[in-house]
Amino acid sequence: MRILGLMLAAGLLASCGVVGPPVAPETVGVAPTIAKQKKQQEALEAQQREKAAEAETEEAEREPEEPEVALPPLQPVETR
């Protein structure tokens, strides 16, 4: 019984404390998370702007296509 108590006490003492290196308080919390999300959002918006600019230049370079069906000229159907 005494051995079991010693093993239990040793296990509790060994488990107390933090495992790993210390973490700076500037990297933990809400403010750093918000800043990181803002940076990601800005990067995403920049990529979208680049894609939109590329699509716009491609569309401007492309010549308008002729319609496949020739439409009749517009004429009034009935006048009073």
N, C-alpha and C positions, 0 to 999 in steps of 0.2 A: 504494500500500500504506500509505503514511504517512497519507493522508487517511482511509482506512478505519479505521485504528487510532485516529485522533483522534475520528472519529464514534462508534466503539464506546465509547471512554472517556467522551465527553460524554454518551452515552446512559446509561451505568452511573452516572455522577455525578448525573444528573438524576433517575434512578429511586430513588436512596437517600433515605430519609426517609419521613415519614408525610404522607399527603395528607389535608387537612381540618383542622378545629379540634381542639384537644386534648380528650380525654375525661376527665372526673373519675373517679377510681378508685372512688368510692362507687356509680357507676352500672354498673360492670362486675363480673361475677363471679357466684358462686352465691347469696350472701345476698340481693342485690337481686332476683334472679330468683325466689327462694322467697317473698320478701315480696310481690312482684307477683302471684304465683300464689295466695297466701293471700287477698289482697284480692279477686281475681276469684272465688275459691271462696266467700268470705263474701257477695259481691254475688249470686252465683247462688243460694246457700241462702236469702238474704232474699227473693228473687223467688219461690222455691218455697214458702216459708212464706206469702207473701201470696196466692199462687194457692190454696194449701190452705185458708186462712182464708176466701177468697171462695167456694170450692166448698162448704165446710162451712156457711156462712150460706145459700147457695142451697138446699142440701139441707134445712136446718132450716125454711126458709120454705115449701118445697114440701109440699103435703098428701099424705098417703099415699093411694095409689090403691086402689080396690076391685079385688079379683081378678076376672078376666073369667069364670072358671068357678066356679060355686058348688059347694063341696065338701060331701059328706055329713057328718053329725056322726060323731064317732069312737065306735064301738061295738065291744065285744069280739067277735071272730069265733067263738071257741069257748072255753068255760070248763070246768074239771074240777071 
